[in-house]
Amino acid sequence: MSSDTATAIHDEVLLTEPEAARLLRIAPTSLKTARCREAPNFPPCLRVGRLVRYRRETILRWLQERESAPPQQRPAKRRGR
């Protein structure tokens, strides 16, 4: 393993399930349920032995991909007299 790879791995922030849920602002049980059901609309997790971890960068990227575009400006409706 090169020193660049080792540094990159060392710099990754791995979150526990409660920490990931806090970052997503959802209940930890919701995240766990989604993981157990392998829900495709939730960020992927890592397993380290029996432990479940989430990469912080993956969650942030996942959130960014799901940001909705700002609503289009609609002209104000004119009231009839």
C-alpha positions in Angstrom: 0.0 0.0 0.0 1.5 3.4 -1.0 1.7 6.1 1.6 -0.9 8.2 -0.4 -3.4 5.3 -0.1 -2.6 4.8 3.6 -3.1 8.5 4.2 -6.4 8.5 2.3 -7.7 5.6 4.3 -6.6 7.1 7.5 -8.3 10.4 6.6 -11.7 8.8 5.9 -14.3 9.4 8.6 -16.3 6.3 9.4 -19.5 7.0 11.3 -21.5 4.6 13.5 -25.1 4.1 12.6 -26.4 6.6 15.3 -23.8 9.2 14.0 -24.9 8.6 10.4 -28.5 9.0 11.4 -27.8 12.2 13.2 -26.0 13.6 10.1 -29.1 12.6 8.0 -31.4 13.9 10.7 -33.4 10.7 10.8 -34.0 8.2 13.6 -31.3 5.6 14.0 -34.1 2.9 13.7 -35.1 4.3 10.3 -31.6 4.0 9.0 -31.2 0.5 10.5 -34.6 -0.6 9.0 -33.5 0.7 5.6 -30.2 -1.1 5.8 -31.8 -4.4 6.8 -34.3 -4.1 3.9 -31.5 -3.1 1.6 -33.4 0.0 0.5 -31.9 1.4 -2.6 -32.8 5.0 -1.6 -30.5 5.1 1.3 -26.7 5.5 1.4 -24.6 2.3 1.4 -22.9 1.1 4.5 -19.7 -0.8 5.3 -19.4 -3.8 7.4 -16.3 -4.2 9.5 -16.8 -7.6 11.0 -20.1 -7.3 12.9 -19.9 -3.5 13.0 -21.8 -1.3 10.6 -20.2 2.0 9.5 -20.9 4.7 7.0 -18.4 6.9 5.2 -19.1 10.5 6.0 -18.1 11.5 2.4 -20.5 9.0 0.9 -23.4 10.3 2.9 -22.6 13.9 2.0 -22.2 13.0 -1.7 -25.5 11.0 -1.5 -27.3 14.0 0.0 -25.9 16.4 -2.6 -27.1 14.1 -5.4 -30.6 14.2 -4.0 -30.9 17.9 -3.6 -33.8 19.1 -5.6 -33.5 21.9 -8.1 -35.0 25.2 -7.0 -38.6 25.7 -8.0 -39.1 27.6 -11.2 -40.3 31.1 -10.8 -44.0 31.4 -11.7 -45.6 34.7 -12.6 -47.9 36.0 -9.8 -51.5 35.3 -10.5 -53.5 38.4 -11.1 -56.7 38.7 -9.2 -59.9 39.6 -11.1 -62.0 42.5 -10.0 
